[in-house]
Amino acid sequence: MRATRIWSLKSLSDELLDREYAVRVRSDRASTAELLLYLGEMEARKRYVPAGYSSMFRFCVECGRMSEDVAYKRIRSARLARRFPAIYDRIADGRITLSALVLLAPQLTAHTVEHLLAGAEHKTNEQVKLLLAEIAPRPDVPTTERPNAPASSSASTNVSTSSAELAVRPVAPSECTTPTESKVPLAEERDRASATQQAEPDAAGPAGPAAAAERRIAPRSHQTPLSPTSMYIGTTLPMVVYEQLQEARELLSHRLESRELSEVLEAMLAITLPVLRKQKFAESASPRSTRDLRHGSRNARQIPAHVKRAVWERDGGRCTFVGTGGHRCTSRERIEFDHRVPVTKSGEATVENVRLLCHAHNQFEADRVLGEGFMKAKRAWSAAAQRSRAAIGTGNAIPEDPASENAGRTSPLELET
Protein backbone atom coordinates (compact mmCIF):
# COMPACT_ATOMS: atom_id res chain seq x y z
CA MET A 1 0.00 0.00 0.00
CA ARG A 2 1.42 3.34 -1.02
CA ALA A 3 2.01 5.79 1.82
CA THR A 4 0.32 9.17 1.55
CA ARG A 5 2.71 12.09 1.70
CA ILE A 6 1.71 15.16 3.63
CA TRP A 7 2.16 18.14 1.33
CA SER A 8 2.62 20.95 3.77
CA LEU A 9 5.44 23.37 4.62
CA LYS A 10 3.75 25.20 7.45
CA SER A 11 6.43 24.07 9.89
CA LEU A 12 9.24 25.80 7.97
CA SER A 13 10.46 29.21 9.06
CA ASP A 14 10.46 32.03 6.53
CA GLU A 15 14.24 31.93 6.23
CA LEU A 16 14.31 28.17 5.66
CA LEU A 17 11.44 28.39 3.18
CA ASP A 18 13.31 31.01 1.15
CA ARG A 19 16.51 28.98 1.18
CA GLU A 20 14.89 25.66 0.27
CA TYR A 21 12.85 27.30 -2.48
CA ALA A 22 16.02 28.72 -4.07
CA VAL A 23 17.67 25.29 -3.89
CA ARG A 24 14.77 23.65 -5.69
CA VAL A 25 14.63 26.31 -8.39
CA ARG A 26 18.31 25.69 -9.17
CA SER A 27 17.72 21.95 -9.05
CA ASP A 28 14.76 22.24 -11.40
CA ARG A 29 16.81 24.17 -13.96
CA ALA A 30 19.64 21.65 -13.83
CA SER A 31 17.28 18.69 -14.11
CA THR A 32 15.54 20.34 -17.07
CA ALA A 33 18.87 20.67 -18.90
CA GLU A 34 19.67 17.03 -18.13
CA LEU A 35 16.23 15.95 -19.30
CA LEU A 36 16.78 17.75 -22.61
CA LEU A 37 20.07 15.89 -22.99
CA TYR A 38 18.42 12.51 -22.42
CA LEU A 39 15.37 13.39 -24.47
CA GLY A 40 17.52 14.38 -27.44
CA GLU A 41 19.52 11.17 -27.25
CA MET A 42 16.34 9.09 -26.95
CA GLU A 43 15.00 10.70 -30.09
CA ALA A 44 18.29 10.36 -31.95
CA ARG A 45 18.30 6.62 -31.26
CA LYS A 46 14.53 6.42 -31.89
CA ARG A 47 14.00 4.57 -28.65
CA TYR A 48 10.33 5.51 -28.76
CA VAL A 49 9.80 3.07 -31.65
CA PRO A 50 10.49 -0.25 -29.85
CA ALA A 51 8.51 1.11 -26.90
CA GLY A 52 5.45 1.21 -29.16
CA TYR A 53 5.16 4.88 -30.14
CA SER A 54 5.27 6.38 -33.63
CA SER A 55 6.99 9.64 -32.64
CA MET A 56 8.84 11.29 -29.78
CA PHE A 57 5.88 13.60 -29.25
CA ARG A 58 3.51 10.68 -28.67
CA PHE A 59 6.10 9.04 -26.42
CA CYS A 60 6.37 12.13 -24.22
CA VAL A 61 2.62 12.70 -24.01
CA GLU A 62 1.39 9.11 -23.66
CA CYS A 63 4.28 7.49 -21.81
CA GLY A 64 5.93 10.46 -20.09
CA ARG A 65 2.52 11.92 -19.14
CA MET A 66 3.59 15.38 -20.27
CA SER A 67 1.03 17.89 -21.45
CA GLU A 68 1.09 18.71 -25.15
CA ASP A 69 2.55 22.15 -24.41
CA VAL A 70 5.34 20.80 -22.22
CA ALA A 71 6.19 17.97 -24.64
CA TYR A 72 6.31 20.37 -27.58
CA LYS A 73 8.65 22.82 -25.87
CA ARG A 74 10.96 20.14 -24.52
CA ILE A 75 11.25 18.26 -27.80
CA ARG A 76 11.96 21.39 -29.79
CA SER A 77 14.42 22.65 -27.18
CA ALA A 78 16.17 19.27 -27.08
CA ARG A 79 16.65 19.35 -30.85
CA LEU A 80 18.07 22.85 -30.68
CA ALA A 81 20.39 21.90 -27.83
CA ARG A 82 21.77 18.94 -29.80
CA ARG A 83 22.67 21.32 -32.61
CA PHE A 84 23.90 24.08 -30.32
CA PRO A 85 25.25 22.55 -27.04
CA ALA A 86 25.78 26.00 -25.50
CA ILE A 87 22.05 25.93 -24.78
CA TYR A 88 22.45 23.32 -22.03
CA ASP A 89 24.42 25.60 -19.71
CA ARG A 90 22.05 28.50 -20.35
CA ILE A 91 19.08 26.33 -19.38
CA ALA A 92 20.86 24.91 -16.34
CA ASP A 93 21.74 28.29 -14.84
CA GLY A 94 18.48 29.98 -15.80
CA ARG A 95 19.82 32.42 -18.38
CA ILE A 96 17.24 31.32 -20.95
CA THR A 97 13.87 29.57 -20.79
CA LEU A 98 12.31 26.89 -22.96
CA SER A 99 9.63 29.34 -24.09
CA ALA A 100 12.31 31.77 -25.27
CA LEU A 101 14.06 28.98 -27.17
CA VAL A 102 10.85 28.06 -28.97
CA LEU A 103 10.44 31.70 -30.01
CA LEU A 104 14.05 31.87 -31.22
CA ALA A 105 14.00 28.52 -33.03
CA PRO A 106 13.09 29.76 -36.54
CA GLN A 107 15.99 32.23 -36.53
CA LEU A 108 18.70 30.10 -34.89
CA THR A 109 21.50 29.19 -37.28
CA ALA A 110 25.22 28.63 -36.88
CA HIS A 111 25.72 32.28 -37.80
CA THR A 112 23.09 33.77 -35.47
CA VAL A 113 23.08 31.43 -32.48
CA GLU A 114 25.64 33.26 -30.32
CA HIS A 115 24.11 36.67 -30.93
CA LEU A 116 20.52 35.54 -30.36
CA LEU A 117 21.25 33.42 -27.29
CA ALA A 118 23.23 36.23 -25.69
CA GLY A 119 20.52 38.75 -26.54
CA ALA A 120 17.76 36.55 -25.10
CA GLU A 121 19.43 35.91 -21.74
CA HIS A 122 17.26 36.84 -18.76
CA LYS A 123 14.60 38.15 -21.14
CA THR A 124 10.85 37.72 -20.89
CA ASN A 125 8.89 36.35 -23.84
CA GLU A 126 7.78 39.84 -24.80
CA GLN A 127 11.36 41.07 -24.75
CA VAL A 128 12.43 38.13 -26.92
CA LYS A 129 9.68 39.03 -29.39
CA LEU A 130 11.05 42.56 -29.57
CA LEU A 131 14.54 41.15 -30.18
CA LEU A 132 13.22 39.03 -33.03
CA ALA A 133 11.36 42.01 -34.48
CA GLU A 134 14.71 43.79 -34.73
CA ILE A 135 16.46 40.78 -36.28
CA ALA A 136 13.68 39.77 -38.68
CA PRO A 137 11.20 42.63 -39.05
CA ARG A 138 7.85 41.94 -40.69
CA PRO A 139 5.69 44.35 -42.72
CA ASP A 140 2.91 46.25 -41.02
CA VAL A 141 -0.53 44.69 -41.04
CA PRO A 142 -3.24 47.01 -42.41
CA THR A 143 -6.12 47.92 -40.13
CA THR A 144 -9.35 46.03 -40.82
CA GLU A 145 -12.87 46.37 -39.50
CA ARG A 146 -15.66 43.83 -39.36
CA PRO A 147 -18.90 43.85 -37.38
CA ASN A 148 -19.44 41.55 -34.42
CA ALA A 149 -22.49 39.31 -34.47
CA PRO A 150 -25.35 40.38 -32.15
CA ALA A 151 -25.45 38.72 -28.77
CA SER A 152 -28.77 37.09 -29.64
CA SER A 153 -27.43 35.32 -32.75
CA SER A 154 -27.01 31.59 -32.73
CA ALA A 155 -23.75 29.78 -32.19
CA SER A 156 -23.58 28.83 -35.85
CA THR A 157 -23.72 32.51 -36.81
CA ASN A 158 -20.81 33.27 -34.51
CA VAL A 159 -18.64 30.42 -35.73
CA SER A 160 -19.57 29.85 -39.35
CA THR A 161 -18.98 32.32 -42.13
CA SER A 162 -21.59 32.98 -44.78
CA SER A 163 -20.65 33.08 -48.42
CA ALA A 164 -20.89 36.86 -48.48
CA GLU A 165 -18.47 37.16 -45.57
CA LEU A 166 -16.05 34.46 -46.74
CA ALA A 167 -13.56 36.84 -48.28
CA VAL A 168 -9.81 37.29 -48.15
CA ARG A 169 -9.09 39.78 -45.39
CA PRO A 170 -5.85 40.65 -43.67
CA VAL A 171 -5.99 39.71 -40.02
CA ALA A 172 -3.67 41.01 -37.35
CA PRO A 173 -1.36 38.29 -36.05
CA SER A 174 -2.27 36.86 -32.69
CA GLU A 175 0.04 36.37 -29.74
CA CYS A 176 3.05 34.22 -30.49
CA THR A 177 1.61 31.04 -29.11
CA THR A 178 1.60 27.66 -30.78
CA PRO A 179 -1.70 25.83 -30.64
CA THR A 180 -1.60 22.20 -29.65
CA GLU A 181 -2.70 21.11 -33.08
CA SER A 182 0.44 22.54 -34.66
CA LYS A 183 2.67 20.59 -32.31
CA VAL A 184 1.84 17.15 -33.57
CA PRO A 185 3.00 18.07 -37.08
CA LEU A 186 6.23 19.29 -35.49
CA ALA A 187 6.91 15.83 -34.12
CA GLU A 188 5.79 13.99 -37.25
CA GLU A 189 7.37 16.41 -39.74
CA ARG A 190 10.87 16.00 -38.44
CA ASP A 191 10.51 12.21 -38.51
CA ARG A 192 9.64 12.50 -42.20
CA ALA A 193 12.27 15.15 -42.96
CA SER A 194 15.09 13.08 -41.49
CA ALA A 195 13.80 9.52 -41.69
CA THR A 196 17.20 8.05 -42.46
CA GLN A 197 19.60 10.50 -40.86
CA GLN A 198 20.04 12.35 -37.59
CA ALA A 199 20.59 16.04 -38.19
CA GLU A 200 23.90 17.36 -36.94
CA PRO A 201 25.08 21.00 -36.74
CA ASP A 202 25.70 22.51 -40.18
CA ALA A 203 24.99 19.17 -41.86
CA ALA A 204 23.24 20.86 -44.78
CA GLY A 205 24.11 24.50 -44.87
CA PRO A 206 24.30 26.97 -42.02
CA ALA A 207 21.53 25.42 -39.97
CA GLY A 208 21.38 21.80 -41.08
CA PRO A 209 18.32 19.81 -42.23
CA ALA A 210 16.74 19.86 -38.79
CA ALA A 211 16.57 23.64 -38.81
CA ALA A 212 15.13 23.60 -42.32
CA ALA A 213 12.41 21.24 -41.17
CA GLU A 214 11.71 23.40 -38.12
CA ARG A 215 11.42 26.54 -40.25
CA ARG A 216 8.89 24.88 -42.52
CA ILE A 217 6.60 24.22 -39.57
CA ALA A 218 4.39 27.18 -38.80
CA PRO A 219 1.11 27.23 -36.91
CA ARG A 220 -1.46 27.51 -39.71
CA SER A 221 -4.57 26.26 -37.96
CA HIS A 222 -6.19 25.82 -34.59
CA GLN A 223 -9.30 24.16 -33.26
CA THR A 224 -11.36 24.70 -30.13
CA PRO A 225 -14.19 22.47 -28.85
CA LEU A 226 -17.34 24.52 -28.31
CA SER A 227 -19.70 21.76 -27.20
CA PRO A 228 -19.95 17.97 -27.36
CA THR A 229 -21.34 18.33 -30.89
CA SER A 230 -19.43 21.29 -32.35
CA MET A 231 -15.84 22.33 -32.99
CA TYR A 232 -14.51 25.73 -33.99
CA ILE A 233 -11.74 25.53 -36.60
CA GLY A 234 -9.68 28.45 -37.85
CA THR A 235 -7.12 28.10 -40.61
CA THR A 236 -5.17 29.94 -43.28
CA LEU A 237 -5.78 28.80 -46.87
CA PRO A 238 -3.63 29.41 -49.93
CA MET A 239 -5.54 31.45 -52.51
CA VAL A 240 -5.73 28.51 -54.93
CA VAL A 241 -7.38 26.35 -52.24
CA TYR A 242 -9.79 29.16 -51.38
CA GLU A 243 -10.79 29.43 -55.04
CA GLN A 244 -11.35 25.67 -55.21
CA LEU A 245 -13.50 25.90 -52.10
CA GLN A 246 -15.58 28.62 -53.68
CA GLU A 247 -16.00 26.50 -56.83
CA ALA A 248 -17.13 23.55 -54.70
CA ARG A 249 -19.66 25.80 -52.97
CA GLU A 250 -21.05 26.81 -56.35
CA LEU A 251 -21.18 23.22 -57.66
CA LEU A 252 -22.94 22.03 -54.50
CA SER A 253 -25.36 24.95 -54.31
CA HIS A 254 -28.20 22.88 -55.79
CA ARG A 255 -28.16 20.41 -52.89
CA LEU A 256 -27.39 22.71 -49.92
CA GLU A 257 -30.03 24.49 -47.91
CA SER A 258 -27.61 27.32 -47.27
CA ARG A 259 -24.11 28.22 -48.36
CA GLU A 260 -22.54 27.82 -44.94
CA LEU A 261 -18.95 26.66 -45.09
CA SER A 262 -19.66 23.84 -42.64
CA GLU A 263 -22.31 22.41 -45.00
CA VAL A 264 -19.94 22.66 -47.96
CA LEU A 265 -17.23 20.76 -46.08
CA GLU A 266 -19.72 18.13 -44.92
CA ALA A 267 -20.89 17.55 -48.50
CA MET A 268 -17.31 17.42 -49.81
CA LEU A 269 -16.27 14.90 -47.16
CA ALA A 270 -19.27 12.72 -47.98
CA ILE A 271 -17.93 12.52 -51.54
CA THR A 272 -14.22 12.30 -50.73
CA LEU A 273 -14.05 9.87 -47.81
CA PRO A 274 -15.48 6.86 -49.69
CA VAL A 275 -12.86 7.43 -52.41
CA LEU A 276 -10.03 7.64 -49.87
CA ARG A 277 -11.27 4.56 -48.02
CA LYS A 278 -11.44 2.62 -51.27
CA GLN A 279 -7.90 3.64 -52.14
CA LYS A 280 -6.56 2.83 -48.69
CA PHE A 281 -8.25 -0.42 -47.75
CA ALA A 282 -10.55 -1.26 -50.68
CA GLU A 283 -13.79 -0.35 -48.91
CA SER A 284 -16.77 -1.16 -51.07
CA ALA A 285 -20.53 -0.99 -50.62
CA SER A 286 -20.90 -4.24 -52.57
CA PRO A 287 -17.62 -6.18 -52.42
CA ARG A 288 -17.10 -9.13 -54.68
CA SER A 289 -17.91 -12.43 -53.11
CA THR A 290 -15.01 -14.71 -52.28
CA ARG A 291 -15.02 -18.33 -51.24
CA ASP A 292 -12.41 -17.94 -48.57
CA LEU A 293 -11.39 -14.60 -47.16
CA ARG A 294 -8.25 -16.19 -45.75
CA HIS A 295 -6.97 -17.06 -49.18
CA GLY A 296 -4.48 -14.56 -50.58
CA SER A 297 -3.43 -13.78 -54.13
CA ARG A 298 -0.95 -15.76 -56.20
CA ASN A 299 1.31 -12.71 -56.19
CA ALA A 300 2.09 -12.26 -52.50
CA ARG A 301 3.30 -8.70 -53.10
CA GLN A 302 -0.17 -7.71 -54.28
CA ILE A 303 -2.58 -7.72 -51.38
CA PRO A 304 -6.13 -8.59 -52.53
CA ALA A 305 -8.95 -6.16 -51.80
CA HIS A 306 -10.83 -8.60 -49.55
CA VAL A 307 -7.66 -9.13 -47.48
CA LYS A 308 -7.19 -5.39 -47.08
CA ARG A 309 -10.78 -4.94 -45.93
CA ALA A 310 -10.58 -7.81 -43.44
CA VAL A 311 -7.23 -6.68 -42.02
CA TRP A 312 -8.36 -3.05 -41.73
CA GLU A 313 -11.51 -4.07 -39.86
CA ARG A 314 -9.68 -6.54 -37.63
CA ASP A 315 -6.92 -4.08 -36.67
CA GLY A 316 -9.26 -1.12 -36.27
CA GLY A 317 -7.43 1.05 -38.80
CA ARG A 318 -4.50 1.62 -36.43
CA CYS A 319 -0.97 0.37 -35.91
CA THR A 320 -0.76 -3.04 -34.27
CA PHE A 321 2.81 -2.81 -33.00
CA VAL A 322 3.13 -3.65 -29.29
CA GLY A 323 6.16 -2.23 -27.53
CA THR A 324 8.50 -3.86 -25.08
CA GLY A 325 6.40 -2.65 -22.16
CA GLY A 326 3.14 -3.95 -23.60
CA HIS A 327 1.99 -0.62 -25.05
CA ARG A 328 0.20 -0.80 -28.40
CA CYS A 329 0.95 2.06 -30.76
CA THR A 330 -1.98 4.47 -31.01
CA SER A 331 -1.07 5.95 -34.39
CA ARG A 332 -3.71 6.09 -37.12
CA GLU A 333 -1.54 8.14 -39.46
CA ARG A 334 0.70 6.86 -42.27
CA ILE A 335 -0.74 3.36 -41.82
CA GLU A 336 0.74 0.68 -44.10
CA PHE A 337 -0.01 -2.97 -44.83
CA ASP A 338 2.85 -5.19 -43.70
CA HIS A 339 3.66 -8.87 -44.19
CA ARG A 340 4.46 -10.53 -40.87
CA VAL A 341 6.54 -13.08 -42.75
CA PRO A 342 8.26 -11.25 -45.66
CA VAL A 343 7.41 -12.25 -49.20
CA THR A 344 10.97 -13.43 -49.84
CA LYS A 345 10.64 -15.78 -46.89
CA SER A 346 7.54 -17.41 -48.39
CA GLY A 347 5.14 -15.01 -46.72
CA GLU A 348 1.70 -14.84 -48.34
CA ALA A 349 -0.81 -12.03 -48.71
CA THR A 350 -3.37 -13.62 -46.40
CA VAL A 351 -5.42 -12.14 -43.59
CA GLU A 352 -3.32 -14.01 -41.05
CA ASN A 353 0.01 -12.82 -42.49
CA VAL A 354 -0.92 -9.18 -43.16
CA ARG A 355 -1.19 -6.54 -40.45
CA LEU A 356 -1.33 -2.78 -40.11
CA LEU A 357 1.74 -0.83 -39.00
CA CYS A 358 2.49 2.86 -38.96
CA HIS A 359 5.43 3.98 -41.09
CA ALA A 360 7.83 4.20 -38.12
CA HIS A 361 7.10 0.66 -36.93
CA ASN A 362 7.05 -0.77 -40.45
CA GLN A 363 10.58 0.56 -40.92
CA PHE A 364 11.57 -0.74 -37.49
CA GLU A 365 10.28 -4.23 -38.29
CA ALA A 366 12.06 -4.19 -41.66
CA ASP A 367 15.34 -3.38 -39.92
CA ARG A 368 14.74 -6.11 -37.34
CA VAL A 369 13.73 -8.86 -39.75
CA LEU A 370 15.94 -8.09 -42.75
CA GLY A 371 18.85 -6.30 -41.10
CA GLU A 372 19.70 -2.62 -40.74
CA GLY A 373 22.57 -2.77 -43.24
CA PHE A 374 20.44 -4.32 -45.95
CA MET A 375 17.57 -1.88 -45.40
CA LYS A 376 19.95 1.08 -45.38
CA ALA A 377 21.29 0.02 -48.78
CA LYS A 378 17.76 -0.51 -50.14
CA ARG A 379 16.61 2.91 -48.96
CA ALA A 380 19.65 4.58 -50.47
CA TRP A 381 18.97 2.81 -53.75
CA SER A 382 15.29 3.79 -53.67
CA ALA A 383 16.21 7.44 -53.10
CA ALA A 384 18.71 7.34 -55.97
CA ALA A 385 16.17 5.66 -58.24
CA GLN A 386 13.59 8.30 -57.41
CA ARG A 387 16.04 11.06 -58.28
CA SER A 388 16.85 9.32 -61.56
CA ARG A 389 13.19 8.99 -62.48
CA ALA A 390 12.75 12.67 -61.80
CA ALA A 391 15.64 13.42 -64.17
CA ILE A 392 14.71 10.78 -66.76
CA GLY A 393 14.48 13.46 -69.42
CA THR A 394 18.22 14.06 -69.14
CA GLY A 395 19.00 10.48 -70.14
CA ASN A 396 20.15 9.38 -66.69
CA ALA A 397 19.65 5.70 -66.05
CA ILE A 398 18.13 4.28 -62.90
CA PRO A 399 21.01 2.99 -60.76
CA GLU A 400 21.43 -0.71 -60.17
CA ASP A 401 20.12 -1.98 -56.86
CA PRO A 402 23.22 -2.49 -54.65
CA ALA A 403 21.44 -5.33 -52.88
CA SER A 404 20.09 -6.96 -56.05
CA GLU A 405 22.28 -10.02 -55.58
CA ASN A 406 20.37 -10.72 -52.39
CA ALA A 407 16.98 -10.04 -53.91
CA GLY A 408 16.16 -13.72 -54.14
CA ARG A 409 16.70 -14.16 -50.43
CA THR A 410 15.65 -10.92 -48.78
CA SER A 411 13.81 -7.71 -49.64
CA PRO A 412 12.16 -4.86 -47.76
CA LEU A 413 8.85 -5.59 -46.10
CA GLU A 414 6.08 -4.81 -48.53
CA LEU A 415 4.63 -1.31 -48.24
CA GLU A 416 1.39 -0.15 -49.78
CA THR A 417 1.92 2.39 -52.55
C-alpha positions, 0 to 999 in steps of 0.5 A: 500500500502506497504511503500518503505524503503530507504536502505541507510546509507550514512548519518551515520558518520564513528563512528556511522556506526562502533557502529551500525554495532557491535550492529547488529552483536551481535543481529544477533548472539543472534537471531540465537541462539534463532531461533535454540531454536525455530526451535528445539522445532518446529521439536520436536513437529512436528509442520511442519506436520499440517502446510502441510509439510512432513519434517522440511527441507521442512518447512524451505525451502518452508514456511520459505523461507530459502535457502537449505544451510541455512535450512540444517545448521540450522536444523542440528545445532538445533538438536545438540543444543537440545542434547548439550545445551551448544551450544546455548551460544557459538552461541549467543556470536559468539564463534562458527559458524553454519558451524563449528557445521556442520563439528563437527557433526559426531564426537560430543558425550557426551564424546567429546562435551566439548573438541571439542566445546572448541577446535573449538571456534573462529576457521575458517572452515579450522582450524576446519578441522585440529582439526578433522584431529587430532581427527579422522585421515583418511588414505592417498589417493594415487595419481592418474592421468587421462587425461583431455578431449580435449577442442574440445570434445563434452559435452557428452565426458566430462560428460559421462564415456565410458566403458573403463574408467568406472573403480574403481579409488581412488579419492582425497576427495573434500572440506568439503562441503555438496551438496544440494542433500545430505541435503534432506536425512538429513531431511527425514532420521532423521524422519525415524530414530526417527519416534516415539521418540524424541532423547534426550541426551545419549538416546541410548549410548553415543550420542543417536539415533539422533547422530547415524542417523546423522553419517549414513548420508554422502554426497555420490552424487551430481548433477549439471544442465549443460543445460535445457536438461542435468544434470551432476551426480556424485556418489559413488557406492558400488562394488557390485552395480558397478558389477551389473551395468557392468553386465547390460551394457553387457546384454544390449549391443545388443540394445545400439548404444554405451556403454555410462553409460547414455544410460545404465541407460536410458535402465534400467529405461525404464525396471524398471519404469513400474514395479515400477509403477505397484507395486505402483499404478497398472499402466497397458498398458491394464487395465481390464475393469470395469463397475464402477470405483467408486465401491470398493472391498468387502474387504475395506482393499484391494484397487482394482487396478482400484481405485489405478490408478484413485486415483493416476491420480486424486491426481497427485502422491503427498500428498493431505494434506492441512495444517492449512494455506492452503498449500498443501504438496508437497511431492512425496516421501513415498506416501501411499494410505489412507482411508478418513473414516477408514475401521473400521468406515465403510469406503470403498475402493472407489475412493471417500474415498481413497486419497494419503498422504505422510507417515508423514501426514498419521501418523498425520491423524491416530493420529487425527482420531483414537487417539494418545494413540491408535496409539502409542500402535498399533505402539509399537505392530507392532514393537514388532511383527516385532522383533518376526517375525525376531526371529521366528526361536528361538520359540518366539511367536508374542505378542498379540496386546495390542489394540486387544479388540478395533479392532472391533471399531478402527484400524490404517488407512490402509497403502499400503504394 
